[in-house]
């Protein structure tokens, strides 16, 4: 933007970003293995530091007197209860990723990826591996882009995604009752938060 020292825009991450290794070629060419946010100099984004009284008013998770705890209690019924969580879904996500990483189809594709990287002069065993510390920025970017090109050439992201999706379908079917219960609770929390927001809006409008 003219007149403003702003970084080039980056796309928002999707649900599989870096789940199977680097995946965006243009971002790898710009940032290497770093995340876009990490590539923005800290002096460009100044966050206001809260005063002691502001921190006390805001509070924290589990604080029954701070704004966070009060808001949580109004939505969930307790300042100690987490909002918008789905433990079963999170566990399925973690478990299926770990199981998929050990699947023979994925291991074979990772081996092909490693051979591809070796042909380019890079000794790496998995796309989740980061390059050794101390290399130049240009070399890091070269490794990052090579990783993505090799993943694409051997079809690793698709293989891994399909295997994990297969495992997730089975896990979701097995835990369907628990997931439905969690979904219902999340919906109740959203409805409660929505009603609180509307009530607060009505009060503000009346002032």
C-alpha positions as CSV (number, residue, x, y, z in Angstrom):
1,X,0.0,0.0,0.0
2,X,1.3,3.4,-1.0
3,X,2.5,5.4,2.0
4,X,2.5,2.5,4.4
5,X,5.4,0.1,5.2
6,X,3.4,-3.1,5.0
7,X,4.6,-6.6,4.1
8,X,3.4,-8.4,1.0
9,X,0.2,-10.2,1.7
10,X,0.2,-13.9,2.4
11,X,-2.7,-16.3,2.0
12,X,-4.4,-17.6,5.1
13,X,-3.3,-21.1,6.1
14,X,-5.6,-24.1,5.3
15,X,-6.1,-27.1,7.5
16,X,-3.3,-29.1,5.9
17,X,-0.6,-26.4,5.9
18,X,2.7,-28.1,7.0
19,X,0.8,-31.1,8.1
20,X,2.7,-33.2,5.6
21,X,5.7,-30.9,5.2
22,X,6.0,-27.6,3.4
23,X,3.3,-27.1,0.8
24,X,3.3,-23.6,-0.6
25,X,6.0,-22.9,-3.1
26,X,5.7,-19.2,-3.3
27,X,5.9,-18.8,0.5
28,X,8.8,-21.2,0.7
29,X,10.6,-19.1,-1.9
30,X,10.0,-16.0,0.3
31,X,10.3,-17.3,3.8
32,X,12.1,-20.7,3.6
33,X,11.0,-22.8,6.5
34,X,9.9,-19.8,8.5
35,X,6.2,-18.8,9.0
36,X,5.0,-15.7,7.3
37,X,4.3,-14.0,10.6
38,X,7.9,-14.7,11.7
39,X,9.2,-13.0,8.6
40,X,7.6,-9.7,9.5
41,X,10.1,-7.5,11.5
42,X,8.8,-7.0,15.0
43,X,9.2,-3.2,14.8
44,X,6.4,-3.1,12.2
45,X,3.8,-4.4,14.5
46,X,3.6,-2.6,17.9
47,X,1.3,-4.3,20.4
48,X,0.0,-2.1,23.3
49,X,1.3,-3.4,26.6
50,X,-1.4,-3.6,29.2
51,X,-1.0,-1.7,32.5
52,X,-1.2,-3.6,35.8
53,X,-4.8,-2.5,36.3
54,X,-5.8,-3.5,32.7
55,X,-4.2,-7.0,33.2
56,X,-6.1,-7.4,36.4
57,X,-9.3,-6.4,34.8
58,X,-8.8,-8.7,31.9
59,X,-7.8,-11.7,34.1
60,X,-6.9,-15.1,32.7
61,X,-8.3,-18.6,32.2
62,X,-9.7,-19.8,35.5
63,X,-9.8,-16.3,37.1
64,X,-13.4,-15.9,38.3
65,X,-13.0,-12.1,38.7
66,X,-11.4,-11.1,35.4
67,X,-13.3,-10.4,32.2
68,X,-12.0,-13.6,30.6
69,X,-13.3,-15.8,33.5
70,X,-16.6,-13.9,33.8
71,X,-17.2,-14.3,30.0
72,X,-16.3,-17.9,30.1
73,X,-18.6,-18.5,33.1
74,X,-21.5,-16.8,31.3
75,X,-21.0,-19.1,28.2
76,X,-20.1,-22.4,29.8
77,X,-21.4,-22.1,33.4
78,X,-17.9,-22.0,35.0
79,X,-14.9,-19.8,34.8
80,X,-12.8,-23.0,34.9
81,X,-14.5,-24.6,31.9
82,X,-12.9,-24.2,28.4
83,X,-15.0,-22.7,25.6
84,X,-15.2,-24.1,22.0
85,X,-13.3,-27.3,22.6
86,X,-13.8,-30.7,21.2
87,X,-11.4,-33.1,23.0
88,X,-12.5,-36.2,21.0
89,X,-12.1,-34.5,17.7
90,X,-8.6,-33.2,18.7
91,X,-7.6,-36.7,19.8
92,X,-8.8,-38.2,16.5
93,X,-6.8,-35.6,14.6
94,X,-3.6,-36.4,16.6
95,X,-4.0,-40.1,16.6
96,X,-4.8,-40.5,12.9
97,X,-1.9,-38.3,12.0
98,X,0.5,-40.4,14.1
99,X,-1.0,-43.7,12.7
100,X,-0.8,-42.4,9.1
101,X,2.8,-41.5,9.5
102,X,3.6,-45.1,10.2
103,X,1.4,-46.5,7.4
104,X,3.4,-48.4,4.8
105,X,2.0,-46.4,1.9
106,X,3.1,-43.1,3.5
107,X,6.5,-44.5,4.5
108,X,7.1,-45.6,0.9
109,X,6.2,-42.2,-0.4
110,X,8.4,-40.5,2.2
111,X,11.3,-42.8,1.0
112,X,10.7,-41.6,-2.6
113,X,10.7,-38.0,-1.4
114,X,14.0,-38.6,0.4
115,X,15.6,-40.1,-2.8
116,X,14.3,-37.1,-4.7
117,X,15.9,-34.7,-2.3
118,X,19.2,-36.6,-2.3
119,X,19.3,-36.4,-6.1
120,X,19.2,-32.6,-5.6
121,X,22.1,-32.7,-3.1
122,X,20.1,-32.7,0.1
123,X,20.3,-35.5,2.7
124,X,16.9,-35.4,4.5
125,X,14.8,-38.4,5.7
126,X,11.4,-36.7,6.0
127,X,9.6,-33.5,4.8
128,X,8.9,-32.7,8.4
129,X,12.6,-32.4,9.0
130,X,14.1,-28.9,9.2
131,X,17.5,-28.1,7.6
132,X,20.5,-27.9,9.8
133,X,21.1,-24.6,11.7
134,X,23.7,-22.2,10.4
135,X,22.9,-22.4,6.7
136,X,22.4,-19.2,4.7
137,X,18.9,-17.8,4.1
138,X,19.3,-18.4,0.4
139,X,20.2,-22.1,1.0
140,X,17.3,-22.5,3.4
141,X,14.9,-21.2,0.7
142,X,16.5,-23.5,-1.9
143,X,16.0,-26.6,0.4
144,X,12.4,-25.5,1.2
145,X,11.4,-25.1,-2.5
146,X,13.1,-28.4,-3.4
147,X,11.2,-30.1,-0.6
148,X,7.9,-29.0,-2.0
149,X,8.9,-29.9,-5.6
150,X,9.9,-33.4,-4.5
151,X,6.7,-33.8,-2.5
152,X,4.7,-32.9,-5.6
153,X,6.7,-35.1,-7.9
154,X,6.2,-38.2,-5.8
155,X,2.6,-37.4,-4.8
156,X,3.4,-37.4,-1.1
157,X,0.8,-34.9,0.1
158,X,-2.0,-36.8,-1.7
159,X,-0.9,-40.2,-0.5
160,X,-0.6,-39.0,3.1
161,X,-3.9,-37.1,3.0
162,X,-5.8,-40.1,1.6
163,X,-4.3,-42.5,4.2
164,X,-5.1,-40.1,7.1
165,X,-8.6,-39.4,5.8
166,X,-9.2,-43.2,5.6
167,X,-8.2,-43.5,9.3
168,X,-10.3,-40.5,10.3
169,X,-13.4,-42.0,8.7
170,X,-13.0,-45.1,10.8
171,X,-12.3,-43.1,14.0
172,X,-15.2,-40.8,13.5
173,X,-17.6,-43.7,12.9
174,X,-16.3,-45.3,16.1
175,X,-16.7,-42.1,18.2
176,X,-19.8,-40.7,16.5
177,X,-21.9,-40.5,19.7
178,X,-19.2,-38.6,21.6
179,X,-18.6,-36.3,18.6
180,X,-22.3,-35.5,18.4
181,X,-22.4,-34.7,22.1
182,X,-19.5,-32.3,21.7
183,X,-21.1,-30.8,18.7
184,X,-24.3,-30.1,20.6
185,X,-22.3,-28.5,23.5
186,X,-20.4,-26.3,21.0
187,X,-23.7,-25.2,19.4
188,X,-25.1,-24.4,22.9
189,X,-22.1,-22.3,23.7
190,X,-22.3,-20.4,20.4
191,X,-26.0,-19.8,20.9
192,X,-25.3,-18.5,24.5
193,X,-22.5,-16.3,23.3
194,X,-24.7,-14.9,20.5
195,X,-27.5,-14.1,22.9
196,X,-25.0,-12.3,25.3
197,X,-23.5,-10.3,22.4
198,X,-27.0,-9.3,21.2
199,X,-28.0,-8.3,24.7
200,X,-24.8,-6.2,25.1
201,X,-25.4,-4.6,21.7
202,X,-28.9,-3.7,22.8
203,X,-27.6,-2.1,26.0
204,X,-25.0,-0.1,24.1
205,X,-27.6,1.1,21.7
206,X,-29.7,2.4,24.5
207,X,-26.9,4.5,25.9
